[in-house]
């Protein structure tokens, strides 16, 4: 009899204890995420910072948890998120060219002077024109952005004219960067970014096309000997950032709205600022390492511009085939880029 009374009292006390827990603790949703670049890379750090903001704007009801290891290689990230192996992820369209054709818009030469300008311009044009084509069907797209202006780095010689690239083996991530390598007479090697140190140090590749940030992120400052910098870059890379649809649909409308408020253009600015800072650090690291840095000559810039026209035409045709006025959208994207130059974000 006494034992039964004590048990009853204990259960009542336990129930009171649960009732006193914060309301969100019992109902918290945990969303897993992963990054296919090193923990020190700005993409991984930005993803973690965005996750902290998710927890903040949802008052702790939603938490983003970083997995210790990506469940799929970089090109397989889209499928991994779609199939539920991980809840949140990102992919550069260069790694998935068959699926993501329209994002090449932000990879063509002729972009803005930094990652914020390019990311914001691309974000606005994507949601206005490109999203309806459904290239991110299967996941819930949260935002798009670009990395900093793409530049040339190599271990062999200064690049002063297009002929200097002939025969060089250049690592790219695919997309426009790969097409530019071939158009300029180099041999393009499509490899994931984290493999860059190994293929450069072993001599498998002679150079890389990257934003300045990557020199530090992939520890290339002691390997690269020559840098050729183009005002505004001579190519870019575009990224999509997304969440598993089922997980998104299970969130409350309140939490969906809260997460949306820190996605879209907010995310584009956040990513752009992170990349601008990374590019600044990359430039300083190259200077400290004694890398020979030169601005692209007018003849080299003209050669790149001339060879890019074919890629522009191909993109316009691809967009037209998907019901989008390619020429109009390309012109509007570049107009948007110019309008953002000099603006504060």
N, C-alpha and C positions, 0 to 999 in steps of 0.2 A: 504493500500500500504506500509506504514511504518512498520506495524506489520509483513507483509510478508518478507520484507527485513531484519528485525531483526532476524526472525526465520531462514532465509537462512544463515545469518552470524553465528548464534549460532550453527547450524548443521555443518557448515564448521569448526568452532573452535573445536567442539567435535571430528570430524573426525581427525583433526590434532593431538588432544590429544591422541587418540587411536593409531595413527601411531607412536607417540613418546614413547609408552610403550615398555618395553623390549620385544624382539621377542618371548622369551619362555613363557611369561606370558599368552598370549592368547592361546597357544598351549600346555600348561602344562598337562601332564597325571598324575593323582593321583591314586596310587595303595594302596589299603587298606591292612592292615595286623593285626594280633592279636596274642596274646600269652596266653596259658592256664596255665602258672605259674604266680606267683605274679609279680608286677612291679619291685620289688627289685631283682628278680632272674636274674642270669647272662644271661640266654637265652633271656629274655625280653630286657635286656640292650644291649645285642649283636645285637639283631634284630633291635633295634633303631639305633645303631651305623652303622650297615650295610645300613640302610635306608638313613642315612646322606651321606654315601659314594655314594649311587646310585644318589642322587641329585647332588653331586659334579661331578661325572664322566660323567653325562649327561648334565652338564652345566645348571642344573635347569629344563630341559625339563621333567624330571620324578621325582615325589615326592612320598615317601612312608609315608602313614599316619596310625598311630597306632589307632585301634578302642579301645574305653574304655572298651569293654567287648568282649570276644571271642564269636562268634555266635554258636559255638558247643563245646561240651566237648572234651577233648583231643583225645579220640579214633576216634571221628568223624571229625577231622580236615582235613584229606585227602579228604573226600567227600565234606566238606564245600568249600574247594578251587576248587575242580573239578567242583562243581555245581555253583560256582560264588557267594557264600555267603560272601566270603572274597577273596581277590586276591592272597595273599601270606601267607604261613604258614609252619609249620614244624610238624613232628610227630616222636616219637620214635617207631621203628619197633616192640618193645615189646607190644605196645598197639594194633597193627594190624597184629598179627601173621599169620592169614590166607592169607592175601594179601602180606605181606613182609616176606618171608621165608629166602631169601638169605642174608639179612643184619645180620642174626644171626652169620655169619662168624666173625664179629667184636665183638661179645658178648661172644664168647667162652673163657675159661681160656687160658692163654698163651700169653696175649697181652704184650704191651710195658710198660715202667715205667711211662709214663704220657700221657695226652690227646692229645698233639700235635703229638707225635709219632704214636699213634693209629689212630688218625684222618687222618693224611697224608697217612699212609699205607693203610687204608681202602679206602680212596678216590681214590688212584691209582689203587687198585685192582678192585674197583667197576666199574670204567669207562673202564678198560681194559677187564674185563670178565663178570661182573654181570649185567651191564645195559642192555645188549642185550636181557635179559630174559623178560623185559617189566614189571617188578613189580611196576613201577611207571607210567604205562600207564594211561592216563587220565589227567595228569598234566605235566607241563614242569619242570623236575628236575633241580635245580640249583646247588646243592651240597649235600654231605654227610659228616658226622663227628661222633665222639663218645664223650661220657663224660669221666671223669677221671676214673682211675681204681676203680672197684667196691669193697666195703669192707663190713664187718659185724659189726652191732651195735645192742646192746640189753639192756634191763632194768633188766635182771635177774641174770646173772652170767658170769664169764669169759669163753670164748670158747677156750679150750686147745686141745680138741680132738673131733672127729666127734660126739661121743656119747653125748656131752654137748648140742648139738642142738636138740636132740630128744624131740619131743613133743612141741617145741617152735612154736608159731604162728608168722610167719615172713611176713611182708609186702614186696611185690616186685611189679615191674611194668609189670611182665609177661616175656615172652621170656626165655632166658637162665637162668636169675636170678630165675624165678619161678621153672624151672626144677632143678636147683641146690638146692633150698630149699627142694624140695621133695626128691631128691637123697641123701641129707645129713640127712634125718630123721625128718626135720621140716615140719610144715604145712604151705603151701604158701598161702598168701592172696593177690590177685591181686587187687590193688587199685591205683588210680591216685596219683601221688606224693604229690599234695597239701593237701591230706587228712591224711598225715602221722602223723602230730602233734596230730590230734584228736584221731586217733585210738591207738596211743601209750599212750597218756595221759589218755585215758579211759580204757586202759587195753584190748582192743579188739585185739591188737597185742603186742607181747613181744619184737619184734625187727624189724629192717629194713635192707635191703641190698641196699646200696647207695654209691655214690662217697663221698669223704670227704666234698666237697662243699655243699652238701645238708644239712649238720648239721646246717649250718648258714641260708641257703635259706629257710628252713622250720622250723627254730627256735627249733631245737631238742637238742641243747647243754645242756639245763637244765633238759631234760627228760632222755636221753641216759646215762647209767652208765658205760657201757663196750664197748670198740672198739677192734676189732681183725683185724689187717692189714696184707694183703698179698702183698709181693713184686710184683708189676705189677698188683695187683688186682686178684680176682678169677672169675670175670665176667666183662662184659662191657655192654653198651647200645649204639645202633647205631641210628642215626637220618637222616632223609631225609628232605631237605629244598626245597620248590617248589613254582611255580606260576601257576595261572590259564592259561590254554593254549590259550584261546581266547584273554585274555589281552596281553599275550606275543606276539602272532601273530600280534596284532594291533600296537605294537611298531615298530618304524623304525629300519632298519638294523643297523644304527649307534648306536641307543640306546641299541639294543640287544647286540651288540658287547661290548659296554661299560659295561653293567651289567655282561656279561659273564666274563669280565676281573677281576671282584671282586667276582666271584663265584668259583666253582670248588676247586682247591687246596688252593687258596687264602682264601676262606671261611673256609676250613678245618683248616688252620693255625690260622685264626682269632678265631674260636670257641675253638680250642685246647688251645691257650694261655689264653683265658678267663677262661676256666675250670681249667687250672693249677693254676692260681691266686686264683680262688675260693677254690680249694683244700687246698692251703696254708693257706687261711683265716680260713677254716673249722678246720684245725689241731690246729691252734692257739686258736680258740674258745673252742675246747674240752679241751685243756690244762688248759685254764683259768677257765673252769667250773669244773675241777677236775675229768674228765672222766678217768677211768682206761684204759690206752692204752697199747696193747701188740701186738707184732709181732706174726703171726701164727706160731705154732710149726711145725717142719718138718713132724711129723705124720699127722697133720691136712692138710698140703699142699699136702702130698701124697694121702690122702683120697679124697681130691677134685680132684686131677689129675686123679686118678683111676675112679672116678664116671663120670668125664667129657668125658671119652673115648666113652661112649655110645652116648652122644650128638654129638660128632664129627662124629661118624659113621652115625648118622641120618642126619646130615647136608650134608655130602658127598652124601648120597643117594638122598636127596632132590635136590641138585645141579645137580647130574647126570640126574635126571628125567627131568630137564629143559635144557638139552643139554650142561651142563657145566661139565668139568672134576673136580669134587669136591676135590679129593685128591690132584691134582696138584695145584689148586687154594689155598687151605688151606696151603699147604707147601710154596707156593710163598708169601702168606700174612705174614706168620711168618718170612720168610726170609727178607721180606721188613721191618718188624718191627725191626729186629735185625740190619739191615743196617742203620737204622735211629737213633739208640741209640747214644747219645753224639753229634748229629749234632745240629747246631744253626739254628734257623728259625727267 
